[in-house]
Amino acid sequence: MRGVPLRLEFGMRDAAAGVVVTSRRDNGEKGTIPLAELDTQVPALLEKIQEDMFTKAAAIYESRRLKLTEWDRVVPASTAGTSSSFPSAGRSSARTASRS
């Protein structure tokens, strides 16, 4: 299911039961949606998937981000494959450097 956020399955048994089986890519969770509610529940489920994936990605990013205040740590951090933020010369605002 690579690249597909939500898979919908609809077979003969599902038609008899009046439901569509769903499978989420982000967590593998399966569920069912009644046919009559398909047009409202699928967009809501896609929004939830996007929100969950963004929250997970933001947590991973924050866990790998370094906040540097000493110049001698900037160069080693920039080659370590992390994202770093550090104050720029003479400014109170911080710059962000990223290397992948």
BAZABA-300568 format. One record per residue: residue number from 1; x, y, z of N, C-alpha, C, O in turn; residue in three letters. Coordinates in steps of 0.001 Angstrom, whole numbers, plus 500000, padded with zeros to 6 digits. Each point is the difference from the previous one (the first is absolute). Layout:
+-----+--------+--------+--------+--------+--------+--------+--------+--------+--------+--------+--------+--------+-----+
:   k :    nc1 :    nc2 :    nc3 :   cac1 :   cac2 :   cac3 :    cc1 :    cc2 :    cc3 :    oc1 :    oc2 :    oc3 :   r :
+-----+--------+--------+--------+--------+--------+--------+--------+--------+--------+--------+--------+--------+-----+
: NUM :      X :      Y :      Z :      X :      Y :      Z :      X :      Y :      Z :      X :      Y :      Z : ALA :
...
+-----+--------+--------+--------+--------+--------+--------+--------+--------+--------+--------+--------+--------+-----+
// end
This chain:
+-----+--------+--------+--------+--------+--------+--------+--------+--------+--------+--------+--------+--------+-----+
:   k :    nc1 :    nc2 :    nc3 :   cac1 :   cac2 :   cac3 :    cc1 :    cc2 :    cc3 :    oc1 :    oc2 :    oc3 :   r :
+-----+--------+--------+--------+--------+--------+--------+--------+--------+--------+--------+--------+--------+-----+
:   1 : 500825 : 498802 : 500000 : 499175 : 501198 : 500000 : 500864 : 501254 : 500000 : 499563 : 501041 : 500490 : MET :
:   2 : 501590 : 498889 : 498999 : 500910 : 501132 : 499990 : 499428 : 501161 : 499193 : 499629 : 499835 : 498838 : ARG :
:   3 : 500303 : 501351 : 501792 : 499531 : 501190 : 499315 : 498495 : 500194 : 500004 : 499519 : 501059 : 499596 : GLY :
:   4 : 499739 : 497961 : 500843 : 498544 : 500093 : 500029 : 499567 : 500199 : 501451 : 500150 : 499081 : 500805 : VAL :
:   5 : 499319 : 502087 : 499556 : 499673 : 500234 : 501409 : 498819 : 499185 : 500511 : 499932 : 499675 : 501185 : PRO :
:   6 : 499146 : 499999 : 497930 : 498800 : 499279 : 500418 : 499583 : 499040 : 498885 : 499804 : 500401 : 498853 : LEU :
:   7 : 500067 : 498341 : 501508 : 499551 : 499002 : 499019 : 498542 : 499662 : 500316 : 499645 : 499772 : 501156 : ARG :
:   8 : 499531 : 500200 : 497826 : 498592 : 499622 : 500139 : 499797 : 498662 : 499314 : 500409 : 499811 : 498854 : LEU :
:   9 : 498955 : 499260 : 501853 : 499714 : 498674 : 499451 : 498487 : 499820 : 499954 : 499292 : 500315 : 500957 : GLU :
:  10 : 500229 : 499177 : 497919 : 498559 : 499800 : 499838 : 499779 : 498724 : 499199 : 500288 : 499932 : 498805 : PHE :
:  11 : 499201 : 499076 : 501879 : 499732 : 498715 : 499358 : 498540 : 499615 : 500108 : 499160 : 500794 : 500422 : GLY :
:  12 : 500553 : 497977 : 499189 : 498618 : 499513 : 500015 : 499412 : 500015 : 501417 : 498868 : 500442 : 500196 : MET :
:  13 : 501892 : 499082 : 500779 : 499512 : 499989 : 501395 : 499795 : 501413 : 500518 : 499041 : 500279 : 500720 : ARG :
:  14 : 501870 : 500606 : 498908 : 499877 : 501391 : 500436 : 498744 : 500635 : 499395 : 499301 : 500759 : 500670 : ASP :
:  15 : 500418 : 498930 : 498072 : 498809 : 500532 : 499340 : 498741 : 499510 : 500703 : 499046 : 500754 : 500190 : ALA :
:  16 : 500964 : 497967 : 500196 : 498841 : 499437 : 500707 : 499827 : 500652 : 501367 : 498876 : 500191 : 500466 : ALA :
:  17 : 502251 : 500152 : 500180 : 499942 : 500621 : 501325 : 499819 : 501511 : 499916 : 499685 : 500646 : 500999 : ALA :
:  18 : 500516 : 499920 : 497803 : 499840 : 501442 : 499817 : 501144 : 500811 : 500583 : 499795 : 501122 : 500465 : GLY :
:  19 : 501425 : 498312 : 499513 : 501165 : 500700 : 500554 : 501187 : 499939 : 499042 : 500017 : 499213 : 499053 : VAL :
:  20 : 500963 : 501628 : 501215 : 501282 : 499991 : 499310 : 501062 : 499797 : 501070 : 499964 : 500650 : 501045 : VAL :
:  21 : 500977 : 498455 : 498702 : 501079 : 499741 : 500950 : 501128 : 500979 : 499705 : 500377 : 500185 : 498843 : VAL :
:  22 : 500166 : 500447 : 502207 : 501094 : 500955 : 499848 : 501262 : 499461 : 500659 : 499936 : 499226 : 500955 : THR :
:  23 : 501205 : 501193 : 498523 : 501292 : 499642 : 500577 : 500899 : 501223 : 499909 : 500228 : 500534 : 498914 : SER :
:  24 : 500286 : 499912 : 502245 : 500861 : 501184 : 500056 : 501450 : 499625 : 499759 : 500475 : 498996 : 500529 : ARG :
:  25 : 500233 : 501795 : 498683 : 501411 : 499754 : 499738 : 500868 : 500338 : 501198 : 500981 : 499307 : 500268 : ARG :
:  26 : 498672 : 501748 : 500455 : 500877 : 500488 : 501061 : 500092 : 499090 : 501203 : 501044 : 499945 : 500649 : ASP :
:  27 : 497893 : 499341 : 499666 : 500053 : 499125 : 501177 : 499441 : 498597 : 499753 : 499998 : 499170 : 500909 : ASN :
:  28 : 499531 : 500559 : 497877 : 499492 : 498678 : 499664 : 498616 : 499691 : 500547 : 499493 : 498893 : 499819 : GLY :
:  29 : 499903 : 502058 : 500838 : 498682 : 499806 : 500603 : 498939 : 499768 : 498935 : 499954 : 500698 : 498987 : GLU :
:  30 : 499197 : 498313 : 501256 : 498901 : 499696 : 499078 : 498680 : 500377 : 500654 : 499872 : 500000 : 501224 : LYS :
:  31 : 499161 : 500317 : 497944 : 498678 : 500356 : 500493 : 498985 : 499870 : 498889 : 500330 : 499597 : 498885 : GLY :
:  32 : 498437 : 500744 : 501424 : 498948 : 499969 : 498992 : 499246 : 501324 : 500020 : 499893 : 500659 : 501034 : THR :
:  33 : 499595 : 499708 : 497814 : 499190 : 501204 : 499858 : 498733 : 499604 : 499267 : 500068 : 499364 : 498948 : ILE :
:  34 : 498777 : 501000 : 501591 : 498743 : 499728 : 499287 : 499978 : 500746 : 498659 : 500487 : 501127 : 499906 : PRO :
:  35 : 498955 : 498249 : 499074 : 499939 : 500612 : 498670 : 499323 : 501368 : 500028 : 500419 : 500911 : 499285 : LEU :
:  36 : 498560 : 499239 : 501515 : 499259 : 501256 : 500054 : 500844 : 501148 : 500567 : 499699 : 501168 : 499751 : ALA :
:  37 : 501352 : 498510 : 501006 : 500828 : 501031 : 500631 : 501370 : 500150 : 499339 : 500855 : 500730 : 500502 : GLU :
:  38 : 499353 : 498597 : 498396 : 501295 : 499996 : 499323 : 500464 : 501401 : 499615 : 501171 : 500335 : 500181 : LEU :
:  39 : 497926 : 500483 : 499293 : 500373 : 501334 : 499527 : 500420 : 500957 : 501114 : 500681 : 500987 : 499723 : ASP :
:  40 : 498941 : 498757 : 501510 : 500401 : 500866 : 501107 : 501131 : 499391 : 500838 : 500871 : 500720 : 500490 : THR :
:  41 : 499112 : 497961 : 499669 : 500996 : 499373 : 500863 : 501375 : 499842 : 499350 : 501010 : 500058 : 500701 : GLN :
:  42 : 499057 : 499746 : 497995 : 501299 : 499858 : 499335 : 500806 : 501303 : 500097 : 501168 : 499944 : 500387 : VAL :
:  43 : 498266 : 501226 : 499281 : 500779 : 501235 : 500167 : 500433 : 500231 : 501451 : 501117 : 500455 : 500247 : PRO :
:  44 : 498011 : 499235 : 500708 : 500352 : 500162 : 501409 : 501141 : 499056 : 500392 : 500903 : 500384 : 500743 : ALA :
:  45 : 499048 : 498399 : 498761 : 501048 : 499025 : 500293 : 501326 : 500428 : 499359 : 501057 : 499850 : 500613 : LEU :
:  46 : 498895 : 500671 : 498181 : 501217 : 500491 : 499340 : 500603 : 501179 : 500770 : 501221 : 500098 : 500123 : LEU :
:  47 : 497946 : 500782 : 500387 : 500486 : 501116 : 500817 : 500677 : 499484 : 501269 : 501050 : 500507 : 500396 : GLU :
:  48 : 498354 : 498494 : 500236 : 500562 : 499413 : 501216 : 501350 : 499338 : 499707 : 500940 : 500129 : 500784 : LYS :
:  49 : 499151 : 499164 : 498091 : 501258 : 499354 : 499609 : 501076 : 501060 : 499801 : 501123 : 499840 : 500477 : ILE :
:  50 : 498542 : 501244 : 498820 : 500969 : 501068 : 499752 : 500455 : 500616 : 501313 : 501192 : 500242 : 500190 : GLN :
:  51 : 497881 : 500012 : 500708 : 500324 : 500584 : 501305 : 500925 : 499077 : 500798 : 500982 : 500458 : 500584 : GLU :
:  52 : 498707 : 498254 : 499439 : 500826 : 499036 : 500736 : 501396 : 499878 : 499400 : 500987 : 499926 : 500732 : ASP :
:  53 : 499101 : 500054 : 497927 : 501307 : 499896 : 499350 : 500831 : 501259 : 500244 : 501209 : 499909 : 500211 : MET :
:  54 : 498156 : 501260 : 499763 : 500715 : 501248 : 500263 : 500502 : 500054 : 501438 : 501135 : 500408 : 500248 : PHE :
:  55 : 498030 : 499186 : 500695 : 500392 : 499992 : 501413 : 501192 : 499080 : 500218 : 500935 : 500345 : 500723 : THR :
:  56 : 499030 : 498487 : 498652 : 501112 : 499056 : 500125 : 501273 : 500576 : 499388 : 501072 : 499900 : 500596 : LYS :
:  57 : 498821 : 500698 : 498223 : 501166 : 500581 : 499328 : 500568 : 501168 : 500804 : 501219 : 500144 : 500101 : ALA :
:  58 : 497915 : 500689 : 500469 : 500460 : 501136 : 500803 : 500738 : 499520 : 501251 : 501003 : 500596 : 500395 : ALA :
:  59 : 498514 : 498343 : 500222 : 500662 : 499450 : 501186 : 501381 : 499442 : 499640 : 500961 : 500189 : 500745 : ALA :
:  60 : 499133 : 499133 : 498124 : 501295 : 499470 : 499553 : 500957 : 501149 : 499707 : 501166 : 499953 : 500392 : ILE :
:  61 : 498347 : 501080 : 498921 : 500837 : 501165 : 499692 : 500520 : 500652 : 501277 : 501194 : 500275 : 500117 : TYR :
:  62 : 497913 : 499972 : 500840 : 500408 : 500640 : 501263 : 501002 : 499150 : 500763 : 500905 : 500536 : 500639 : GLU :
:  63 : 498947 : 498149 : 499304 : 500916 : 499133 : 500741 : 501402 : 500007 : 499388 : 500973 : 499671 : 500680 : SER :
:  64 : 499139 : 500699 : 498044 : 501294 : 500013 : 499318 : 500585 : 501404 : 499838 : 501090 : 500161 : 499450 : ARG :
:  65 : 498196 : 500839 : 501023 : 500424 : 501391 : 499839 : 500897 : 500408 : 501162 : 499692 : 499729 : 501161 : ARG :
:  66 : 501405 : 500916 : 498520 : 500917 : 500497 : 501013 : 499907 : 501520 : 500075 : 499961 : 500672 : 498969 : LEU :
:  67 : 500003 : 499869 : 502237 : 500026 : 501451 : 500190 : 501387 : 500343 : 500530 : 500343 : 499696 : 501142 : LYS :
:  68 : 500436 : 500941 : 498006 : 501398 : 500267 : 500314 : 500201 : 501450 : 500421 : 499406 : 500912 : 499425 : LEU :
:  69 : 501432 : 499291 : 501576 : 500341 : 501345 : 500445 : 501505 : 500246 : 499924 : 500454 : 501129 : 500191 : THR :
:  70 : 500310 : 497837 : 499534 : 501454 : 500128 : 499921 : 500458 : 499687 : 498580 : 499655 : 498959 : 499440 : GLU :
:  71 : 501129 : 501955 : 499982 : 500419 : 499871 : 498614 : 500783 : 498716 : 499743 : 499849 : 499406 : 498933 : TRP :
:  72 : 500973 : 500151 : 501996 : 500837 : 498820 : 499770 : 499181 : 498717 : 499860 : 500543 : 498973 : 499596 : ASP :
:  73 : 498181 : 501062 : 500725 : 499135 : 498828 : 499832 : 499222 : 500042 : 498683 : 499354 : 499017 : 499639 : ARG :
:  74 : 500697 : 502109 : 499637 : 499203 : 500159 : 498782 : 500493 : 499089 : 498878 : 499201 : 499287 : 499393 : VAL :
:  75 : 502090 : 500725 : 500324 : 500527 : 499207 : 498886 : 499797 : 498502 : 500224 : 499518 : 499321 : 499092 : VAL :
:  76 : 500833 : 500126 : 502096 : 499732 : 498565 : 500193 : 498513 : 499658 : 499891 : 499645 : 498943 : 499478 : PRO :
:  77 : 499491 : 501937 : 501006 : 498559 : 499738 : 499932 : 499508 : 500043 : 498558 : 499096 : 499248 : 499634 : ALA :
:  78 : 501490 : 501628 : 499540 : 499528 : 500119 : 498620 : 500389 : 498794 : 499156 : 499370 : 499746 : 498974 : SER :
:  79 : 501639 : 499516 : 501425 : 500404 : 498812 : 499254 : 499419 : 498723 : 500585 : 500240 : 498911 : 499479 : THR :
:  80 : 498996 : 501213 : 501601 : 499433 : 498823 : 500669 : 498640 : 499598 : 499443 : 499412 : 499023 : 500463 : ALA :
:  81 : 500080 : 501713 : 498553 : 498707 : 499655 : 499414 : 498815 : 500431 : 500838 : 498906 : 499455 : 499860 : GLY :
:  82 : 501304 : 501520 : 501009 : 498904 : 500508 : 500814 : 499632 : 501396 : 499533 : 500719 : 500609 : 499208 : THR :
:  83 : 498179 : 499886 : 501277 : 499616 : 501377 : 499755 : 500445 : 500792 : 501211 : 499802 : 499563 : 501134 : SER :
:  84 : 500795 : 501596 : 498643 : 500552 : 500793 : 501092 : 499501 : 501423 : 499906 : 499781 : 500518 : 498905 : SER :
:  85 : 500040 : 500116 : 502239 : 499706 : 501427 : 500014 : 501009 : 500662 : 500909 : 500369 : 499470 : 501048 : SER :
:  86 : 500069 : 501705 : 498524 : 501003 : 500722 : 500773 : 499840 : 501488 : 499736 : 499517 : 500393 : 498939 : PHE :
:  87 : 500891 : 500452 : 502032 : 499884 : 501446 : 499792 : 500978 : 500461 : 498931 : 501128 : 499511 : 499937 : PRO :
:  88 : 498449 : 501425 : 499222 : 500909 : 500535 : 498993 : 500810 : 501136 : 500624 : 499640 : 500514 : 501059 : SER :
:  89 : 501420 : 499865 : 498302 : 500919 : 500995 : 500541 : 499303 : 501329 : 500272 : 499474 : 500631 : 499084 : ALA :
:  90 : 500525 : 499788 : 502168 : 499469 : 501299 : 500379 : 498503 : 500142 : 499950 : 499485 : 501108 : 500149 : GLY :
:  91 : 499798 : 497809 : 499647 : 498537 : 500066 : 499945 : 499414 : 499118 : 501077 : 500594 : 498996 : 500392 : ARG :
:  92 : 498242 : 501386 : 500080 : 499346 : 499179 : 501007 : 499176 : 498878 : 499382 : 499665 : 499025 : 500672 : SER :
:  93 : 500006 : 501119 : 498033 : 499222 : 498950 : 499347 : 500891 : 498808 : 499694 : 501216 : 500142 : 499865 : SER :
:  94 : 498195 : 498714 : 500029 : 500758 : 498785 : 499738 : 499890 : 499611 : 498534 : 498972 : 500219 : 499358 : ALA :
:  95 : 502088 : 499211 : 500134 : 499985 : 499431 : 498656 : 499874 : 498503 : 500127 : 500418 : 499417 : 501000 : ARG :
:  96 : 499009 : 499959 : 497994 : 499870 : 498555 : 500007 : 500783 : 499438 : 498826 : 499870 : 500457 : 498864 : THR :
:  97 : 500942 : 498546 : 501436 : 500763 : 499315 : 498961 : 499580 : 498550 : 499978 : 499796 : 499387 : 501048 : ALA :
:  98 : 500078 : 500073 : 497775 : 499586 : 498602 : 499874 : 500886 : 499326 : 498985 : 500341 : 500581 : 498970 : SER :
:  99 : 500027 : 498199 : 501322 : 500805 : 499230 : 499063 : 499465 : 498587 : 500008 : 499870 : 499390 : 501062 : ARG :
: 100 : 499813 : 500072 : 497747 : 499500 : 498625 : 499952 : 500973 : 499088 : 499363 : 499737 : 498803 : 499879 : SER :
+-----+--------+--------+--------+--------+--------+--------+--------+--------+--------+--------+--------+--------+-----+
// end
